[in-house]
Amino acid sequence: MDISEKLFCSTCDQTFQNHQEQREHYKLDWHRFNLKQRLKDKPLLSALDFEKQSSTGDLSSISGSEDSDSASEEDLQTLDRERATFEKLSRPPGFYPHRVLFQNAQGQFLYAYRC
């Protein structure tokens, strides 16, 4: 069985040449916006469409800095479960994630990373 070593963002449908590019992508407002859209089951935007809409002021704050309340641990766990389920359904055949999510008997979530 072949395991792809390709660096890929399934949310934005982007490939990367190295880990630095991938880390920088995850910090972009475009990526954060698409993550929020995906969790709300709304359409995702291409980089070009995002730039057009954000330059005209059609989009609200992406960073979340306008929100005074931070997300609760329960909200984060729910988002992680939803994201994991969605990513599992949208993975191409033969794709194996580098990170696996487990839940222990106390209800805590733990990630295991493949090296």
C-alpha positions as CSV (number, residue, x, y, z in Angstrom):
1,M,0.0,0.0,0.0
2,D,1.4,3.4,-1.0
3,I,1.2,6.3,1.5
4,S,1.3,9.8,0.0
5,E,3.9,12.1,1.5
6,K,2.3,15.1,-0.3
7,L,1.6,18.0,2.0
8,F,-2.0,19.0,1.5
9,C,-4.7,21.2,3.0
10,S,-8.0,19.4,2.4
11,T,-10.0,22.5,3.4
12,C,-8.5,24.9,0.8
13,D,-7.5,22.2,-1.7
14,Q,-3.9,23.3,-1.7
15,T,-0.6,21.4,-2.0
16,F,2.7,22.5,-0.5
17,Q,6.3,22.0,-1.4
18,N,7.5,21.9,2.2
19,H,6.4,22.1,5.9
20,Q,7.2,25.8,6.2
21,E,4.7,26.6,3.3
22,Q,2.1,24.4,5.0
23,R,2.5,26.1,8.4
24,E,2.3,29.6,6.8
25,H,-0.9,28.6,5.0
26,Y,-2.6,27.5,8.2
27,K,-2.0,31.1,9.6
28,L,-3.7,32.8,6.6
29,D,-7.1,34.5,7.1
30,W,-8.2,32.6,3.9
31,H,-7.6,29.2,5.5
32,R,-9.3,30.3,8.8
33,F,-12.3,31.6,6.9
34,N,-12.6,28.3,4.9
35,L,-12.4,26.3,8.1
36,K,-15.3,28.3,9.6
37,Q,-17.3,27.9,6.4
38,R,-16.7,24.2,6.3
39,L,-17.9,23.8,9.9
40,K,-21.1,25.7,9.0
41,D,-21.6,23.6,5.9
42,K,-21.3,26.7,3.7
43,P,-19.4,27.0,0.4
44,L,-15.6,27.5,0.5
45,L,-13.8,30.3,-1.3
46,S,-10.9,30.2,-3.6
47,A,-7.9,32.4,-2.7
48,L,-8.9,34.8,-5.5
49,D,-12.5,35.0,-4.4
50,F,-11.5,35.5,-0.8
51,E,-9.2,38.4,-1.7
52,K,-11.9,40.0,-3.8
53,Q,-14.5,39.8,-1.0
54,S,-12.1,40.8,1.8
55,S,-10.8,43.8,-0.1
56,T,-14.4,45.1,-0.6
57,G,-15.3,44.6,3.1
58,D,-17.9,41.8,2.3
59,L,-16.4,39.6,5.0
60,S,-16.6,40.0,8.8
61,S,-13.6,39.4,11.1
62,I,-11.9,36.1,10.4
63,S,-9.5,36.1,13.3
64,G,-12.2,36.1,15.8
65,S,-10.8,39.1,17.6
66,E,-14.2,40.8,17.6
67,D,-15.5,38.0,19.9
68,S,-14.9,38.7,23.5
69,D,-15.7,35.2,24.6
70,S,-13.2,32.4,23.8
71,A,-14.4,29.0,22.7
72,S,-15.0,26.6,25.5
73,E,-13.2,23.3,25.7
74,E,-16.4,21.5,24.9
75,D,-16.9,23.7,21.7
76,L,-13.3,22.9,20.6
77,Q,-13.9,19.1,21.1
78,T,-17.1,19.3,19.2
79,L,-15.4,21.1,16.3
80,D,-12.5,18.6,16.3
81,R,-15.0,15.6,16.1
82,E,-16.9,17.3,13.3
83,R,-13.8,18.1,11.4
84,A,-12.4,14.6,11.8
85,T,-15.6,13.1,10.5
86,F,-15.8,15.4,7.6
87,E,-12.1,14.9,6.7
88,K,-12.5,11.1,6.9
89,L,-15.3,11.3,4.3
90,S,-13.5,13.6,2.0
91,R,-10.1,11.8,2.0
92,P,-8.8,10.4,-1.3
93,P,-8.3,6.6,-1.3
94,G,-4.9,5.6,0.1
95,F,-4.6,8.7,2.2
96,Y,-3.5,8.2,5.8
97,P,-3.4,11.2,8.2
98,H,-0.3,12.2,10.1
99,R,-2.5,12.9,13.2
100,V,-5.0,10.6,14.9
101,L,-7.5,11.7,17.5
102,F,-8.3,9.5,20.5
103,Q,-10.7,10.0,23.4
104,N,-9.7,8.4,26.8
105,A,-12.1,7.1,29.5
106,Q,-12.2,10.5,31.2
107,G,-13.4,12.1,28.0
108,Q,-10.1,13.9,27.2
109,F,-9.0,14.1,23.6
110,L,-5.4,13.1,22.7
111,Y,-3.6,13.4,19.4
112,A,-1.0,10.9,18.3
113,Y,1.3,12.0,15.5
114,R,3.0,9.7,13.0
115,C,6.7,10.4,12.6
